[in-house]
Each structure stands twice: as structure tokens, then as C-alpha cells.
Amino acid sequence: MNLLIDVKIENKKIIIAGGGSLAERKVKNLLPFNPEIYVISKTFTPFLQGLQSQDQVHLIEGDLLHNQGLLDQFKDAILVYAATDNKQLNTLVAESARENKILVCAIDKPDICDFFTPATLKKGSIRVGICTDGKSPLMSKMLKDRFSNLLTNQDALQVELQHHVREIAKLEIRDIKKRRDLLYEIYQSEEINQLLKKGQLDAAKRRVEKIMRLDHENE
């Protein structure tokens, strides 16, 4: 059984073995999270070469199968992706990563993976990950498209409002149950939800702060 986790990879080193279309696809998925991406391969797609010219990735030219010294690049990485069409090379990459206690994902080869990258959809601070244990990337994408229609801007604003309330409540309400009840009250408030539906987050915050002041005065 696999555990879905949300890992911060900004400014962290990630290795991708392979310089073809699989590697390119993985790089495109990783770029928005601003990691330090190192791609190791004998050849690279024009797209990857263009990213290097923009200092967005580091390309290391070489043959991992015949130059074991390249495996030293793995040592300070947090994740490794085997993204080649060579089964022997992918196996070597996976074994080398594990020797360095680094999690590895072999794209399209779930049997030698330590983790899978879920299809994700984002709305504000909300991120939803969909994973099929590497069995069906197509279904991950189709489910992502289906669930994306369920998330609304109102949901994203509710997250921001709940965060705002929690920060105030931590300082002003000692009782944990009362804090939790307040959060539920806000979530269920028709008045506040109408404000969020109209995109009026600041007005919702002011209304919540007024409710909290009144509740405090009535204690």
C-alpha cells in the first residue's frame, strides 16, 4: 500500500536519467515547483537544450551504463527518475538510487518504482492528487479532468478564510473544541458562503472577525 504525501521540492536536487520525450515530459511537470533539475543522458531533446540555455535545468552528457562515475550525481538528490527506454539502464538507475537511500520512480515501469507522481489539479491553495499506482496514467488524467469540475473558486477562498480564522483563533480561543466549532460554523454560514461565491474574501474576513468579537463579548 502506498502513501500519498505532499513534498516540498523547491531548490532541491532532482535527477532525471534520460534525455528523450519521457524525460522532457517529466521536466515539464517539475518546472513549476522550482527544483534543481539535473538531466543525465547521451543526447537531449531540443526542448531540454533550450531549458539549459535559460538556466532552468542542468544537462550532464554521458552514458550511465558505461560511466559509473555519473552515478555520483545521485548522492545529494532527494528524488531520482529513470526516464529512458532501456530496461537495463532503468534498473541500474533504480538500484543506484536505493543504494544512496533515494526514492526512485521509473516512468512507465511501476514494478521498480518506490513512488509515483500523481496527476494533480490545483485551485488556489487546494491541490488534489490522483494516483493509480502507475497502472493507468490515462485514468489518472481522465479522473483529474472529471474532478477539476467539482472544485470551485469558492472552495479556494474558503481555504484562505479558514486559514485567516485559525490564525486569529489560536491567539484568542484557548479551547480547542470551541475553535473547531467556530471553523464549522463559518464553513456552514450561508451569509459567508454568499460573500465567497461573489469573490468577496475581504468582506468575508471582516464579517468573521465581527462574529468572533461578538462571541468574545458574550462569554
HUQUITA-V292117 format. One record per run of one state. SS is the DSSP state (h for helix, s for strand, l for the rest). FROM is the first residue (numbers start at 1). LEN is the number of residues. If there is no record, write none. Layout:
SS&FROM&LEN, SS&FROM&LEN
This chain:
l&1&12, s&13&5, l&18&3, h&21&11, l&32&4, s&36&6, l&42&4, h&46&8, l&54&4, s&58&4, l&62&6, h&68&9, l&77&2, s&79&4, l&83&4, h&87&13, l&100&3, s&103&4, l&107&3, h&110&3, l&113&6, s&119&5, l&124&2, s&126&5, l&131&6, h&137&12, l&149&4, h&153&20, l&173&3, h&176&13, l&189&1, h&190&8, l&198&3, h&201&18, l&219&1
